[in-house]
Amino acid sequence: EVTLTESGGGSVQAGGSLRLSCSISEYNYSPYCGAWFRQAPGKEVEGVAAIDSSGNTTYVDSVKGRFTVSQDNAKSILYLEMNNLNPEDTATYYCAVALGHLSATYGLLIGLNEHHYRGQGTHVTVSP
């Protein structure tokens, strides 16, 4: 069974950087759209970034120019490079996979629970 495991979360000061990783176990080379979501304390889940099977990417406006989503060559690890972090980025970050040839834009539009597989989350805290 496919499982997703996030890592790389932690605490940083504003302006700092973190790289989140999402390991996809038992990946069987099926096409998929990989996405990152986040949930800040007291807020709803928000789609952050996605990458589709063609390598196209999309981002929520608040992270454009600061975050980069990517995959390793084997497409078994998703990454989220986060630069110039600010306190508003504080949240639990989840990776998710939706099987098939979804566009990155659609992958971000559908909710976290609509993806076939989801990780348990990794916490990111950004202090002023």
C-alpha positions in Angstrom: 0.0 0.0 0.0 1.2 3.5 -0.9 2.1 5.6 2.1 3.4 9.2 2.3 5.8 10.4 4.9 6.7 14.1 5.3 9.9 15.3 6.9 11.8 18.5 7.2 9.6 20.6 9.3 10.9 22.7 12.2 11.2 26.1 13.7 12.9 29.0 11.9 13.0 32.8 12.2 11.3 35.0 9.7 13.4 35.2 6.5 14.7 31.7 7.0 14.3 28.6 4.8 13.2 25.0 5.1 12.9 22.1 2.7 10.1 19.7 3.2 10.3 16.2 1.8 7.5 13.7 1.1 8.6 10.1 0.6 6.2 8.0 -1.4 6.6 4.3 -0.4 5.6 1.5 -2.7 5.4 3.9 -5.6 4.5 2.0 -8.7 5.4 4.5 -11.4 1.7 5.4 -12.1 1.2 9.0 -13.2 0.1 11.3 -10.4 -0.3 14.9 -9.3 1.6 15.7 -6.1 0.5 18.5 -3.9 1.3 20.3 -0.7 -1.4 21.6 1.6 -1.2 23.4 4.9 -3.4 24.1 7.9 -2.6 27.0 10.2 -4.0 26.9 13.8 -7.7 27.8 13.7 -7.8 28.0 9.9 -9.0 25.8 7.1 -6.8 23.6 5.0 -5.2 25.5 2.1 -3.6 24.3 -1.0 0.0 25.6 -1.3 1.7 24.0 -4.4 1.3 21.2 -6.8 3.2 19.4 -9.6 1.6 17.2 -12.2 2.8 14.3 -14.2 4.2 16.6 -16.9 6.2 18.6 -14.4 3.9 21.6 -14.6 3.6 23.5 -11.3 1.2 25.9 -9.6 1.2 27.8 -6.4 -1.2 29.8 -4.2 -0.5 33.5 -4.6 0.8 33.9 -1.1 3.8 31.7 -1.7 4.6 32.5 -5.3 8.3 33.5 -5.7 9.1 32.0 -2.3 8.2 28.3 -2.5 9.2 25.7 -5.1 7.7 22.3 -5.5 9.7 19.6 -7.2 10.2 15.8 -7.5 13.3 13.6 -7.6 14.1 11.8 -10.8 12.3 8.6 -9.7 9.2 10.7 -8.8 9.2 8.9 -5.4 9.9 12.0 -3.4 8.1 15.3 -3.4 9.9 18.4 -2.2 8.7 21.8 -1.1 11.5 24.3 -0.9 10.4 27.3 1.3 12.4 30.5 1.3 11.9 33.9 2.9 9.5 32.4 5.4 7.2 34.6 7.5 5.0 33.9 10.5 1.9 33.5 8.3 3.5 30.4 6.9 3.3 28.7 10.3 1.2 25.6 9.8 1.1 21.8 9.6 2.1 20.9 6.0 0.7 17.8 4.3 1.7 16.2 1.1 -0.9 14.4 -1.0 -1.0 12.4 -4.2 -3.9 12.1 -6.7 -3.4 9.3 -9.2 -3.8 10.1 -12.9 -3.1 12.9 -15.3 -4.6 15.7 -13.3 -3.3 19.2 -14.1 -1.3 20.9 -11.3 -4.0 23.5 -11.2 -6.8 21.0 -10.7 -4.7 19.1 -8.2 -4.6 22.2 -6.0 -8.2 23.0 -6.5 -9.5 19.6 -5.2 -9.4 19.3 -1.4 -6.8 17.4 0.6 -9.3 14.6 1.3 -10.0 14.2 -2.4 -6.4 13.0 -3.0 -5.9 9.2 -3.1 -3.0 9.3 -0.5 -2.1 11.8 2.2 0.7 12.1 4.7 0.4 12.7 8.4 1.8 16.2 8.3 4.9 18.0 9.4 4.9 21.2 11.5 6.5 24.4 10.5 6.8 27.3 12.9 8.1 30.7 11.8 8.9 33.2 14.6 9.1 37.0 14.0 
